[in-house]
Amino acid sequence: MSVCLPETFYIRTFGCQMNEHDSERIAGMLVGMGMQPVEQPGAADLLLYNTCSIREKADTRLLGHLGEARRLKREQPERMVVVAGCLAQSRRESFQQEQPHVDILLGPQSLHELPRLIEERLESGRSAGAFAEETTRFSAELPRARRQGPLAWVQIMTGCTNYCSYCIVPYVRGPEASRAAEDILAEVRGLAEQGVHEITLLGQNVNAYGAEPGFRGKGDFSGLLRRLSEETPIERIRFMTSHPKDVSPGLIEALAELEPLCEHLHLPVQSGSDRVLEAMRRGYTSADYRALVERLRAAVPDLSLTTDVIVGFPGETEKDFAATLELVETVGYDSAFTFIYSPRTGTRAAAFADAVPADVANDRMTRLVAAVQRSALERNQAYVGREAVVLVEGPSRNRESEFTGRTRTFKTVNFAVPHKAEAAPPPSESFEPGSSLGSASAANGGAADVSVGDFARVLIEGATSATLRGRLLGAARADRAA
Ligand code: SF4
């Protein structure tokens, strides 16, 4: 090769956890090529944007970043600009025409092609791209550069075959494809050996794990959960995302029975109106969804429930929106991601008439957010006065003297570390399991120190709609017997 490889890289990730996971794999490949990560784009020889096309906001933000990349490339023309992920796949023609400073375009099913494309770009001087339509290689099989800590994502499947009318995912990530259970089990055992206590299984529709025609493995999603619980030492298991129409009796049983499965389910409802749900092609009615929630709560009384809701879908009337509001108030969510509908080119809904005017959609959004916050506050206040077991993730984002972590029910808990002044300040590597932010012993009658990656007993003393605040009581045993 006549031209030298870049020495440093900067990655900016947009969108969902799957993209965050894919970025860890992209970083792993670049490190494997001898490059070093940097925190600032100006310090990088290679700029990579891992994109998302689900929401318009991520789309708009990307354009701002590409403007900065153009300026940086003007300063240093050998700098390489890579756009990866869903937008690279869905907008490749417009990128090629409108963003000539982009050197490489890489669809989400083609991440493993990146090293080859970098070399091709350096050798030929021409822009390069790869846009496979189906999964031939899971990103989970690529090397990984994971931020150390007690949490990890584990990809179990990719793609989606549901074709909800508003969603671009099936067009950019291809049809559902599931990883072999043995590969998933081996990855989870390895993570546990590295000090990971909690995994989140990732897929666009995890409940459909193993259901696609031609799946060469055995077993469905609840079978996989059972094997992970019985054949690995991992203490906490979460998963996302679950499609309500695919929540099976076996999955509900698993949630009730398997100790490592956390009492939390993200169950996107999207709308409370049957008319809108049908236009969205969601495959369930509002009554189906409520009945499912009843079955889930009967089986797992402490279940925390989070959701996604879209307002302003084409043709949504005030009556439709009232049905959504009523559902949100009745179900009682612990939190919700709320979105104003925006058309995605290539989806069925993009051609629907009866767009909801922006001022109407904004007003509905305001009322929806208020309802979600009321519900979340009420559910969080029920924790006040109770003791919770928290897996310590690191220093709190807003107060350096505090730890942050989550309960099994996915509640963020911030809690003070007593006598912080006596403890050494956390080094930047303090996210590694075992690093200590301080000792709880003086204030807690000899309780053990609590460190990142430990389970802590915390007395909950306050709640907002978003977080809980508490006081450290001491170290806890792992949620699950070893
Ligand atoms: S289930 Fe629907 S919303 Fe979710 S990824 Fe598939 S098509 Fe998109």
Residues whose N, C-alpha, C, O or C-beta is under 5 A from the ligand:
A	BS01	SF4	C160 N162 Y163 C164 C167 V169 Q204 N205
